[in-house]
Amino acid sequence: MIRFITRTIFKNKALWSWPAIVLLFVLAIMYWGDIAAAQNSYSFSVQVGDLNLSAAMVMSQIIGLITLVCIIGFPNHFSQNLKSERSSLILSKPISRSDFFFSDLAAVSIVAVAYTLITLLLLAIMLAIKAAIFPFQFFLGILLFLPLLILTYYITIVLFLTITNSYLAGAILGWFITSLSAGLLKIEKLIDLFGIESELFRYFMVALSYIIPSAGGVEELLKQIYSGGFSALDGGLLAFILVSCLPLGLLSLYIFRKKEF
């Protein structure tokens, strides 16, 4: 089942925009820009004319576009599988709903890792030609955490897809809810900033940060790697991210198992 779903996702032309975006960026820098190694050896800077942009700033924009492509592209096959004619055909095979659900997550992870490897290959070629550098920890960080970032959004989208049976509603609600995680990551500071004194509200918002998959936490981990490599990585934040993926992931599984097709 994993192989079947993986092949289906690879055929999704919307996701081909991912490597296309990276290829266009690489070609643009190769022609108009330049690369300089950062002093910390974990990263680099991009120079375009008089602009000197850090890798963190550049990668933030590229990953933002990649995330948007994935929000549009990845849920498509799952929404198709929720249609009665497709679901009845798939579930008529000797496979449980739980196996199908986890096979889908595994297939999405495999495709995300594959496209991430293509991304890293293109970036490695650019850095080798322009600056003769290979920031290993930078590449390893992207390989580990870019697929995780995609999964934080996908888990929430699958939940709303299963509830609403609507591709559009699932994608929009999943994107909106998961995007809130960036603010929830700093909720204590925001509460103090706005002078909210209610302890009940404070506890509620902190609890909410553990329920919504923390895409904001993954983005923070990537920033840490850009600036200081894996020695700067916050292990507690990584554990928090993994825990935050469980509630909605398990809720999605429960609703999917109980859903009538």
C-alpha positions in Angstrom: 0.0 0.0 0.0 2.9 2.4 0.8 4.3 1.8 -2.7 1.0 2.4 -4.4 0.3 5.7 -2.5 3.9 6.8 -3.1 3.6 6.3 -6.8 0.3 8.2 -6.8 1.9 11.2 -5.0 4.9 11.3 -7.3 2.4 11.6 -10.2 1.0 14.8 -8.7 2.1 17.5 -11.0 1.4 20.2 -8.4 4.3 18.9 -6.3 6.7 19.2 -9.3 6.6 22.9 -8.5 8.8 22.2 -5.4 12.0 21.2 -7.3 11.1 23.8 -10.0 11.2 26.6 -7.4 14.6 25.5 -6.1 15.9 25.1 -9.7 14.8 28.6 -10.6 16.5 30.0 -7.5 19.7 28.1 -8.2 19.8 29.3 -11.8 19.1 32.9 -10.8 22.0 32.9 -8.3 24.3 31.2 -10.7 23.7 33.9 -13.3 23.1 37.1 -11.3 24.3 36.4 -7.8 27.2 35.1 -5.7 27.7 33.0 -2.6 30.0 33.8 0.4 30.8 31.3 3.2 29.6 32.4 6.6 32.1 32.8 9.4 30.5 30.1 11.5 31.0 27.5 8.6 27.5 26.2 9.2 25.9 28.5 6.6 26.5 31.0 3.8 25.2 34.3 2.5 23.7 35.2 -0.8 24.9 38.3 -2.6 22.7 39.9 -5.3 24.0 43.3 -6.4 24.3 45.4 -3.3 22.1 43.0 -1.3 23.8 40.6 1.1 21.2 38.1 2.4 21.8 35.5 5.0 21.0 31.9 4.3 18.4 32.0 7.1 16.5 34.8 5.3 16.8 33.1 1.8 15.8 29.6 3.0 12.9 31.0 5.0 11.4 32.4 1.8 12.1 29.3 -0.3 10.8 26.9 2.4 7.7 29.2 2.7 7.0 28.7 -1.0 7.7 24.9 -0.8 5.3 24.7 2.2 2.6 26.4 0.1 3.1 24.0 -2.7 2.9 21.0 -0.3 -0.3 22.4 1.3 -1.9 22.5 -2.2 -0.4 19.3 -3.6 -0.1 16.7 -0.8 -3.7 16.5 0.3 -5.0 15.9 -3.2 -4.6 12.1 -3.2 -6.1 11.8 0.3 -9.2 13.8 -0.6 -9.6 11.6 -3.7 -9.4 8.5 -1.4 -12.2 9.8 0.8 -14.6 9.7 -2.1 -17.0 6.7 -1.7 -16.1 4.9 -4.9 -12.4 5.2 -4.3 -12.5 4.4 -0.6 -14.7 1.4 -1.0 -12.4 0.0 -3.6 -9.3 0.5 -1.5 -10.8 -0.7 1.8 -12.2 -3.8 0.0 -8.6 -5.1 0.0 -7.2 -7.0 3.0 -6.0 -3.8 4.7 -7.3 -2.2 7.8 -8.1 1.5 8.0 -5.2 2.0 10.5 -2.8 0.4 8.1 -4.1 2.6 5.3 -3.8 5.7 7.4 -0.2 5.0 8.5 0.7 3.9 5.0 -0.4 7.3 3.7 1.7 9.2 6.3 4.7 7.0 5.4 4.2 7.6 1.7 4.0 11.4 2.2 7.1 11.3 4.3 9.0 9.3 1.6 8.0 11.7 -1.1 8.9 14.7 1.1 12.3 13.2 1.8 12.8 12.5 -1.9 12.0 16.1 -3.0 14.2 17.4 -0.1 17.1 15.3 -1.4 16.6 16.9 -4.9 16.6 20.3 -3.2 19.8 19.6 -1.4 21.5 18.3 -4.6 20.6 21.5 -6.4 21.8 23.7 -3.5 25.0 21.6 -3.2 25.8 22.1 -6.9 25.3 25.9 -6.5 27.4 26.2 -3.4 30.2 24.0 -4.9 30.4 26.1 -8.1 30.0 29.5 -6.5 31.9 29.1 -3.2 33.5 25.6 -3.1 31.8 24.9 0.2 29.6 22.1 1.5 28.0 23.1 4.8 27.2 19.5 6.0 25.2 20.5 9.1 23.1 23.0 7.1 22.2 20.2 4.6 21.5 17.6 7.3 19.3 20.0 9.2 17.1 20.6 6.1 17.0 16.9 5.3 15.7 16.1 8.8 13.4 19.0 9.5 11.9 20.1 6.1 9.9 16.9 5.8 8.9 17.2 9.5 7.7 20.8 8.7 5.6 19.4 5.8 4.1 16.7 8.1 3.0 19.2 10.8 0.8 20.9 8.2 -0.3 17.6 6.6 -1.5 16.1 9.9 -3.8 19.0 10.5 -5.0 19.1 6.9 -5.9 15.4 7.0 -8.0 16.0 10.1 -10.1 18.7 8.5 -10.3 16.8 5.2 -11.7 13.8 7.1 -14.2 15.9 8.9 -15.4 18.1 6.1 -14.8 15.9 3.0 -13.7 19.1 1.3 -10.2 19.5 -0.2 -10.5 23.3 -0.1 -11.8 23.4 3.5 -9.2 20.9 4.7 -6.3 22.8 3.0 -7.3 26.2 4.2 -8.3 25.2 7.8 -5.2 23.0 8.1 -2.9 25.8 6.9 -4.6 28.4 9.2 -4.6 26.3 12.4 -1.1 25.0 11.9 0.2 28.6 11.2 -1.0 29.6 14.7 1.7 27.4 16.2 4.3 30.1 15.5 2.4 32.5 17.8 1.7 29.8 20.4 5.4 29.0 20.6 5.9 32.5 22.2 2.5 32.6 23.9 3.9 33.5 27.3 5.7 36.6 25.9 2.5 37.6 24.0 0.4 37.2 27.1 2.7 39.4 29.1 3.0 41.9 26.2 -0.8 42.4 26.1 -1.1 42.4 29.9 -3.5 39.5 30.2 -3.6 38.4 33.8 -6.1 35.5 33.6 -4.2 32.3 34.7 -7.0 30.2 33.1 -6.4 31.8 29.7 -2.7 31.4 30.1 -3.1 27.6 30.9 -5.5 27.2 28.0 -3.2 28.8 25.5 -0.2 26.8 26.7 -2.2 23.6 26.5 -3.3 24.6 23.0 0.3 24.8 21.9 0.7 21.1 22.8 -2.3 20.2 20.7 -1.5 22.0 17.4 1.4 20.5 15.4 4.2 23.0 15.9 5.3 24.1 12.5 6.6 27.3 14.2 8.8 25.1 16.3 10.3 23.4 13.3 11.1 26.7 11.7 12.8 27.8 14.9 15.0 24.6 14.9 16.0 25.4 11.3 17.0 28.9 12.3 19.1 27.5 15.2 21.0 25.2 12.7 21.6 28.0 10.3 23.2 30.1 13.0 25.1 27.5 15.1 24.8 24.1 13.6 23.5 21.1 15.6 25.4 22.3 18.7 22.8 25.1 18.9 19.8 22.7 18.5 17.3 22.8 21.3 16.5 19.2 22.2 13.6 20.2 24.4 12.0 22.1 21.5 12.4 19.0 19.2 10.6 16.8 21.8 7.9 19.4 22.1 7.4 19.4 18.3 7.0 15.6 18.2 4.6 15.6 21.1 2.5 18.4 19.5 2.0 16.2 16.4 0.3 13.4 18.4 -3.1 14.8 19.5 -4.4 15.8 16.1 -2.7 12.8 14.4 -4.4 10.4 16.7 -7.7 12.3 16.4 -7.4 12.1 12.6 -6.9 8.3 12.9 -9.8 7.9 15.2 -12.2 9.9 13.0 -10.9 8.1 9.9 -11.5 4.7 11.5 -15.1 5.6 12.5 -16.0 7.4 9.3 -18.7 6.0 7.0 -17.9 5.9 3.3 
